Amino acid sequence: MASSILVLGAGMVGTCTALHLQQRGFDVVLVDRRVPGQETSLGNAGLIQREAVEPYAFPREAGFLLNAALGRGAEVHWHARGLWQMAGSLWAYYKNSHHQPHARAAEGYSRLIAHATDEHDLLIAAAGAQDLVAREGFRFVYRTAEAFDKAAQRADRLRTRLGVRSQAENTARLAQAEPALRVPLAGALHWLDSWAVNDPGALVQRYAELFVARGGRLLTGDAASLQPQGAGWSVQTTEGRVAAQQAVLALGPWADGLIRTLGYRFPLFIKRGYHQHYTSPAPLRQPVLDVERGYVLAPMQRGLRLTTGAEFAPIDAPPTPVQLAKAEALARELVDLGKPLPEPPWLGARPCTADMLPVMGPAPRHRGLWFNFGHAHQGFTLGPVAGRLLAEMVSAENTLLDPAPYRPARFA
Ligand SMILES: Cc1cc2nc3c(=O)[nH]c(=O)nc-3n(C[C@H](O)[C@H](O)[C@H](O)COP(=O)(O)OP(=O)(O)OC[C@H]3O[C@@H](n4cnc5c(N)ncnc54)[C@H](O)[C@@H]3O)c2cc1C
């Protein structure tokens, strides 16, 4: 009989984990309180980021920190209660963002990122989701020559060291490539091997449909009802309590809440982010990150999506989309956004760890329980490779890469 396993959470990470376990012969039940891909994996910028070989460090420039503290700029917003709740993890994140620990984290991160597009590619083909994905890269754009020059030097280093391909574009070349830009900018880096998804939630749904078409069971249920049952685990679903020999927690930003009930205190925190769609009469050809202002514009099926930087607030605090208003004003300097679609701003939360590496592997003190969360700014990118690595660990086969840097036991 096939070994049974529950996967709790049907975002990009959980859905890909379920697919990879299924592929290895497990009898998999994928459980979520909503339909797949309706939370963080829906509202992101849709970028499959082959260029993101270094995890996002805590910015350390004095000017940036002062602006953030004073609530200036669009990059950061904070609630006092959020900072208070996350203070310990944020302090550890700050320390880990020093040059040396960050370089170590980047080693672990870049090894995962290196497989991100290849692993997506296999699932995109199997799920027939080519219509959702553009493979023409995206741009970091720069308003000042100083920032552009520095970024071009970093891009050269990444090309030489890690094979990340990019093309530096000067003012004229950028204007030619993106005629929708209404002002001349200092330049851009065009990341050539990154992909753009025009409906991120739909991609997760296609992957989930593939899982079901291959015989997987997708159930509605509450992960908070997880409990040990015999030598395994069970969870309450709308079809009754479902038991399995093993379970995987892939709850994205909600993982912390659940693992706390199991007695784990990991240095996790969240960075909330918003999006809004605009009618934009002259849409961009490819997504754009306005690096010095900290927001992304990404053409989507629904319109031009504007996504914001980090908000440090409790996961359940009411929305305070002040960054969205600021980013909208900044984006209007660059493109004709048109009108916002008549819908409330979307709010989600990046699931982050203090050492900037995801948590993937066996739960340190619970047999048959596995963790797969904490993919921060790149969980949409990393879902397929994270799912594969976790499934390889569960089935005790040779792993694609050394899983040691991501082991949950590093925090236990
Ligand atoms: C504004 C913004 C822009 C981003 N842009 C990008 C980008 O361009 N590229 C990129 O790679 N990443 C991006 N990210 C990050 C990325 O979206 C996340 O890292 C990723 O979606 C996390 O996936 P996940 O599956 O771990 O979590 P989720 O997608 O949140 O999935 C978790 C699932 O768990 C379920 N769940 C939670 N609690 C329970 C419960 N009690 N019972 C049952 N089910 C439960 C939820 O319903 C949800 O379906 C962005 C994030 C934000 C906020």
The ligand as an SDF file (V2000), in Angstrom:
LIG
                    3D

 53 58  0  0  0  0  0  0  0  0999 V2000
    3.4090   41.9620   -2.4780 C   0  0  0  0  0  0  0  0  0  0  0  0
    4.1570   40.6630   -2.6760 C   0  0  0  0  0  0  0  0  0  0  0  0
    4.8550   40.4660   -3.8660 C   0  0  0  0  0  0  0  0  0  0  0  0
    5.5620   39.2540   -4.0670 C   0  0  0  0  0  0  0  0  0  0  0  0
    6.1580   39.0370   -5.2730 N   0  0  0  0  0  0  0  0  0  0  0  0
    6.7790   37.8460   -5.5050 C   0  0  0  0  0  0  0  0  0  0  0  0
    7.3130   37.5310   -6.7840 C   0  0  0  0  0  0  0  0  0  0  0  0
    7.1940   38.3070   -7.7330 O   0  0  0  0  0  0  0  0  0  0  0  0
    7.9660   36.3510   -6.9390 N   0  0  0  0  0  0  0  0  0  0  0  0
    8.0940   35.4460   -5.9180 C   0  0  0  0  0  0  0  0  0  0  0  0
    8.7170   34.4140   -6.0990 O   0  0  0  0  0  0  0  0  0  0  0  0
    7.5270   35.6770   -4.7090 N   0  0  0  0  0  0  0  0  0  0  0  0
    6.8680   36.8480   -4.4760 C   0  0  0  0  0  0  0  0  0  0  0  0
    6.3020   37.1000   -3.2610 N   0  0  0  0  0  0  0  0  0  0  0  0
    6.4300   36.0900   -2.2030 C   0  0  0  0  0  0  0  0  0  0  0  0
    5.5070   34.9010   -2.4720 C   0  0  0  0  0  0  0  0  0  0  0  0
    4.2240   35.3550   -2.8370 O   0  0  0  0  0  0  0  0  0  0  0  0
    5.4100   34.0080   -1.2210 C   0  0  0  0  0  0  0  0  0  0  0  0
    6.6960   33.6820   -0.7520 O   0  0  0  0  0  0  0  0  0  0  0  0
    4.7000   32.7010   -1.5660 C   0  0  0  0  0  0  0  0  0  0  0  0
    3.4470   32.9680   -2.1740 O   0  0  0  0  0  0  0  0  0  0  0  0
    4.5120   31.8320   -0.3410 C   0  0  0  0  0  0  0  0  0  0  0  0
    3.8490   30.6590   -0.7690 O   0  0  0  0  0  0  0  0  0  0  0  0
    3.3020   29.6380    0.2830 P   0  0  0  0  0  0  0  0  0  0  0  0
    2.6980   28.5230   -0.4600 O   0  0  0  0  0  0  0  0  0  0  0  0
    4.3820   29.3310    1.2760 O   0  0  0  0  0  0  0  0  0  0  0  0
    2.1970   30.4780    1.0980 O   0  0  0  0  0  0  0  0  0  0  0  0
    0.6370   30.8000    0.6840 P   0  0  0  0  0  0  0  0  0  0  0  0
    0.5250   31.0460   -0.7700 O   0  0  0  0  0  0  0  0  0  0  0  0
    0.1730   31.8690    1.6100 O   0  0  0  0  0  0  0  0  0  0  0  0
   -0.0640   29.4570    1.0270 O   0  0  0  0  0  0  0  0  0  0  0  0
   -0.3540   29.0700    2.3540 C   0  0  0  0  0  0  0  0  0  0  0  0
   -1.6780   28.3460    2.3220 C   0  0  0  0  0  0  0  0  0  0  0  0
   -1.9800   27.8990    3.6510 O   0  0  0  0  0  0  0  0  0  0  0  0
   -3.3760   28.0110    3.8230 C   0  0  0  0  0  0  0  0  0  0  0  0
   -3.6830   28.0420    5.2510 N   0  0  0  0  0  0  0  0  0  0  0  0
   -3.2500   28.9320    6.1710 C   0  0  0  0  0  0  0  0  0  0  0  0
   -3.7400   28.6140    7.3750 N   0  0  0  0  0  0  0  0  0  0  0  0
   -4.4970   27.5030    7.2200 C   0  0  0  0  0  0  0  0  0  0  0  0
   -5.2570   26.7020    8.0990 C   0  0  0  0  0  0  0  0  0  0  0  0
   -5.3550   26.9550    9.4090 N   0  0  0  0  0  0  0  0  0  0  0  0
   -5.9050   25.6280    7.5980 N   0  0  0  0  0  0  0  0  0  0  0  0
   -5.8280   25.3200    6.2780 C   0  0  0  0  0  0  0  0  0  0  0  0
   -5.1210   26.0480    5.3860 N   0  0  0  0  0  0  0  0  0  0  0  0
   -4.4570   27.1280    5.8640 C   0  0  0  0  0  0  0  0  0  0  0  0
   -3.7500   29.2920    3.1130 C   0  0  0  0  0  0  0  0  0  0  0  0
   -5.1420   29.3180    2.7960 O   0  0  0  0  0  0  0  0  0  0  0  0
   -2.8420   29.2430    1.8900 C   0  0  0  0  0  0  0  0  0  0  0  0
   -3.4850   28.6810    0.7710 O   0  0  0  0  0  0  0  0  0  0  0  0
    5.5850   38.2780   -3.0360 C   0  0  0  0  0  0  0  0  0  0  0  0
    4.8620   38.4870   -1.8550 C   0  0  0  0  0  0  0  0  0  0  0  0
    4.1400   39.6500   -1.6780 C   0  0  0  0  0  0  0  0  0  0  0  0
    3.3450   39.8340   -0.4130 C   0  0  0  0  0  0  0  0  0  0  0  0
  1  2  1  0
  2  3  1  0
  2 52  2  0
  3  4  2  0
  4  5  1  0
  4 50  1  0
  5  6  2  0
  6  7  1  0
  6 13  1  0
  7  8  2  0
  7  9  1  0
  9 10  1  0
 10 11  2  0
 10 12  1  0
 12 13  2  0
 13 14  1  0
 14 15  1  0
 14 50  1  0
 15 16  1  0
 16 17  1  0
 16 18  1  0
 18 19  1  0
 18 20  1  0
 20 21  1  0
 20 22  1  0
 22 23  1  0
 23 24  1  0
 24 25  2  0
 24 26  1  0
 24 27  1  0
 27 28  1  0
 28 29  2  0
 28 30  1  0
 28 31  1  0
 31 32  1  0
 32 33  1  0
 33 34  1  0
 33 48  1  0
 34 35  1  0
 35 36  1  0
 35 46  1  0
 36 37  1  0
 36 45  1  0
 37 38  2  0
 38 39  1  0
 39 40  1  0
 39 45  2  0
 40 41  1  0
 40 42  2  0
 42 43  1  0
 43 44  2  0
 44 45  1  0
 46 47  1  0
 46 48  1  0
 48 49  1  0
 50 51  2  0
 51 52  1  0
 52 53  1  0
M  END
$$$$
